[in-house]
Amino acid sequence: MDVFTAGVWVLTVGFLVFSFVKDKHKTKESVKKALGMGKGMLISIISIILAIGLLLAIFTPESIAVFVEKQNVLIATISAALLGTVTLVPAFIAFPLVGTLINGGVGIVPSVSFITTLTMVGVVTFPLEIKSFGRKFTFIRNALSFIFAIIIALVMGVII
């Protein structure tokens, strides 16, 4: 466990103890509600973890690089963005993954579109997001995130 994670745990436990000392009843009720919400989302979370594992087994960095580098920049950017939407990966894995893609020959613009959609758009999380926020919000958020990911990639291509 790194220092940041340990610090978050210490702060969380500290605030929980502070809350418990301040008002035992409210704290107990809050913890019960939180655990109940967690149990309700457990199946969705487990299915997302399994889907992520399956997608990472199918879409290795090497296969993504081969797929993207054989196309022109615009098609490669859109293709990389589409791959990013179905490959949900935490940011601490995504950045080294994009470094691997760039070292493998993928350009900056497709790499930026891939990492941006990877972290902003989540087809895998649609069921959980729809359940939590509603269908309309989920589709609008993901569509806008996809559009802005392409814009960010193009801007980064101009800057870099």
N, C-alpha and C positions, 0 to 999 in steps of 0.2 A: 504494500500500500504506500502510495507516495505521500508527501507532506501535505499537499493540497487536500486530498481525500481525507486524511487523518484530521486535518483542521476542520473540514466540513462536519465530520462525525462529532468532534469535540464540541463545536458550536451547537449542533443539533441537540445533542444530549444535554448540554448546558441550558439551552433555552427550554427544553422539555422539563428539566428539573426546576428551573425558575417558574415556569407556568404551574407545575404541580404544587410548589410551595405557595404560590399566590392564590390559586383556586383549584383544589383537588377535584371537585365535582366536574367543573368545566373541562379540565384536562383529561379526565377519564372518559368523558363523553366524546371529546374530540378524537382521542385515540381509538375509541370503539368505532366511530364513524369512518375514520381513515382506514382502519383494518377492513371494515365492511366494503368500502369502495375498492380497496385493493383486491379483496376476494372476488368481487364482481368483475374486475378487469383481468384476473389471472389467466383465464383461458385465452383471451385475446393477446395478452402479452406473450404467453408461451407460444402461441401460433405464429406471432411475428418473429420471435427468436428462431423458431424452426425454419420459417420462410427465408430469413436472412442467411442462415447457415446453408440452406439449399442453393440460394442464389449465388453466394460466394463460392460454392463448390463448382457451379456451372460457369460463372463469369470470373475467371482468374485474370489477374492483371495482364498476363501475356496474351490471352485471348481477346481482351478488350483492346490492347494496343494493336494487334494484328487487324482487328475489325475496323478500327478508326483510322489508322494511318494509310489505308489503301484508297481513301476517298478525298475529294476536294475539300477545302477548308469549310465551306458553308454546310455541306452535307455531313462532313465529319463532326462539325459543331452540333448540329441537330441530332445526329446519331449518338454522339457522346452524351448529350442531354437526355435523350430517351433512355439510354442505358443507365444513366444516373437516377432516373425516376424509379426504376424497378430494382435498383441495388441500394437499399438503405443500409448505410454503414455509419458508425459513430465517427465524429471528426478526428479523434486521435488515431484512427485507422485510415481515414480518408486521405489525410495529407501525405503520409508516406506512400500510399497507394498511387496518388497522382504523381509523386516524385518518381516512382517506378515507371509510370506511363510516359512521363517526359523523357526519362533516360532511355525508354524503349523506342522513342522516335515519334511520339504523339506531340503535336504542336501545342502551343500555349493556349490558343483560343478553344480548341476542343477539350483540353484538360480542364480549363476553368469552367466551361459549361458542364462538364462531367461532375466536378467537385461541388459546384453550386447546386445543381439539381440533386446531387447525392445527399446533401445536407438540408435542402429546402423543400423538396418534393418527395412525397412518399406514397407510391402506389400500394406498397405492402401494408402500410398503416391505414389505408382507407377504411376498413371495417371498424377499427377502433376509433378513428377520428369521426366517422359518421355517427357512431354510437354516442360519442361524447359531445360533438358540436353540431351535428345535423348534416344532412346531405348537401344543402345549398352552400353552406359555409365551407365545407370540405372541398367541393369542386371549385368554388371561386378562389379559395386560398391556394390550392394546388395549381390552378391555371395561371393565376397571377405570378406565383413563384416560378413557374416554368418560363413565362415570358420575361420576367426580370432576370432570370438566370442567363438567358440568351443575350439580353442587353448587357449584363455585367461582363460576360465573356467577350463580346465584341468591343466593349470599352477597354477591357484589359489588353486585348490584342492591339489596340491603338496605342495605349500607354507603354506597353512593354515592347 
